[in-house]
Amino acid sequence: MEAVAKARFQRISPRKARVVLNMVRGKSVADALNELRFTTKSAAPIVAKAISSAIANAKQKNEELNLDDLFVKTAFADMAPNQHMRRWRPRAQGRATRILKGMSHITVVVSDGEES
């Protein structure tokens, strides 16, 4: 049985989030949350919250689910639209360029390994 959690429009670049997601992919949820607690990366609390939400979604689907069997099956970060952060940097000869701030959609899928 699988459960999905999405953290959308998170204010972190996907490149930075992927570093943390690569750390926890394939691990049990207890190990992943424990590792994220002591990680100093700025994406760690966001990913930990997404994993906790996926665990709660799995518990909601199946009340008698054994949480010790859950592991992080899939975890990825995609680029989110950056339309509402319009900032400009002055450039040479009176021009201006847009400052790009990273926004991410983070998706975490937890599974117990059984097909439903």
CORBEL-V445190 format. One record per run of one state. SS is the DSSP state (H for helix, E for strand, - for the rest). FROM is the first residue (numbers start at 1). TO is the last residue. If there is no record, write none. Layout:
# CORBEL-V445190
ss:SS from:FROM to:TO
ss:SS from:FROM to:TO
This chain:
# CORBEL-V445190
ss:- from:1 to:1
ss:E from:2 to:10
ss:- from:11 to:13
ss:H from:14 to:24
ss:- from:25 to:27
ss:E from:28 to:28
ss:H from:29 to:37
ss:- from:38 to:43
ss:H from:44 to:61
ss:- from:62 to:66
ss:H from:67 to:69
ss:- from:70 to:70
ss:E from:71 to:79
ss:- from:80 to:87
ss:E from:88 to:90
ss:- from:91 to:91
ss:H from:92 to:94
ss:- from:95 to:95
ss:E from:96 to:98
ss:- from:99 to:103
ss:E from:104 to:111
ss:- from:112 to:116
